[in-house]
Amino acid sequence: MTQKEAIAKAPASRVSRIPVGARTILTVKGKDPNYEYRIVNDVEDRITQFLDAGYEIVADEAVKVGDGRVSQGSSIGSQKHLSVGQGTKAFVMRIKKEFFEEDQEAKQRRVNELESSIKQKALDGNYGKLEITRD
């Protein structure tokens, strides 16, 4: 048996190999596809702002946070959080996809309004040419 065959036949419970330089503590695995997830730092009342906007702190047992380092503590059975340095904790938060999409549409409407006002001022007949495109 070759090494590739041995790796391919490895048990499903085996820890997957992560290349050097590709590790990250900001990974969230086991997400519910009906929700959109964010990692929010617990600073300047941001958690409350997100709760007021309809987000919830994730406490789902299926959700795994981080890259499985030995030095990282576990948040099993409690709110999913991680240390992001300098004494700051970050919490995994989620919102239903439908609310997330509504928020994104509202943001895009605002961008469209701003672009429209820029075009109006530039096209008032004074001089020059304006062309705005999106890639």
SULGINOR-V797223 format. One record per residue. N is the residue number from 1. PSI is psi in degrees with one decimal (NA if undefined). Layout:
n->N psi->PSI
n->N psi->PSI
This chain:
n->1 psi->132.1
n->2 psi->167.6
n->3 psi->-39.0
n->4 psi->-40.8
n->5 psi->-39.6
n->6 psi->-41.5
n->7 psi->-42.1
n->8 psi->-30.1
n->9 psi->9.7
n->10 psi->148.1
n->11 psi->148.6
n->12 psi->-26.7
n->13 psi->-7.2
n->14 psi->140.5
n->15 psi->131.0
n->16 psi->147.6
n->17 psi->132.9
n->18 psi->121.2
n->19 psi->151.3
n->20 psi->135.4
n->21 psi->-6.3
n->22 psi->1.0
n->23 psi->146.9
n->24 psi->141.2
n->25 psi->-7.7
n->26 psi->31.3
n->27 psi->145.3
n->28 psi->119.7
n->29 psi->154.2
n->30 psi->29.6
n->31 psi->145.7
n->32 psi->126.1
n->33 psi->-11.0
n->34 psi->0.5
n->35 psi->156.5
n->36 psi->133.4
n->37 psi->150.7
n->38 psi->152.7
n->39 psi->122.3
n->40 psi->125.2
n->41 psi->141.1
n->42 psi->69.4
n->43 psi->150.7
n->44 psi->41.3
n->45 psi->23.7
n->46 psi->-35.2
n->47 psi->-44.6
n->48 psi->-40.2
n->49 psi->-43.0
n->50 psi->-38.0
n->51 psi->-41.9
n->52 psi->-27.6
n->53 psi->-0.1
n->54 psi->-0.8
n->55 psi->159.0
n->56 psi->151.2
n->57 psi->131.4
n->58 psi->128.9
n->59 psi->18.0
n->60 psi->129.5
n->61 psi->-28.9
n->62 psi->-21.0
n->63 psi->126.8
n->64 psi->135.1
n->65 psi->135.3
n->66 psi->-174.5
n->67 psi->18.1
n->68 psi->37.7
n->69 psi->148.3
n->70 psi->-36.1
n->71 psi->-9.0
n->72 psi->132.5
n->73 psi->164.7
n->74 psi->145.9
n->75 psi->33.8
n->76 psi->133.2
n->77 psi->6.3
n->78 psi->-173.6
n->79 psi->138.0
n->80 psi->118.8
n->81 psi->167.4
n->82 psi->158.3
n->83 psi->129.9
n->84 psi->12.4
n->85 psi->157.3
n->86 psi->35.8
n->87 psi->7.8
n->88 psi->135.5
n->89 psi->150.2
n->90 psi->142.6
n->91 psi->144.9
n->92 psi->124.5
n->93 psi->155.6
n->94 psi->158.0
n->95 psi->149.5
n->96 psi->141.2
n->97 psi->-38.5
n->98 psi->-38.8
n->99 psi->-39.6
n->100 psi->-45.9
n->101 psi->-36.7
n->102 psi->-44.0
n->103 psi->-41.1
n->104 psi->-39.3
n->105 psi->-39.6
n->106 psi->-40.9
n->107 psi->-42.2
n->108 psi->-36.8
n->109 psi->-42.2
n->110 psi->-43.1
n->111 psi->-43.5
n->112 psi->-40.7
n->113 psi->-43.8
n->114 psi->-43.9
n->115 psi->-39.6
n->116 psi->-42.1
n->117 psi->-34.2
n->118 psi->-43.7
n->119 psi->-42.2
n->120 psi->-45.2
n->121 psi->-38.1
n->122 psi->-26.9
n->123 psi->22.6
n->124 psi->6.0
n->125 psi->0.6
n->126 psi->-60.7
n->127 psi->167.5
n->128 psi->-172.2
n->129 psi->142.7
n->130 psi->133.0
n->131 psi->121.2
n->132 psi->124.9
n->133 psi->159.2
n->134 psi->137.9
n->135 psi->NA
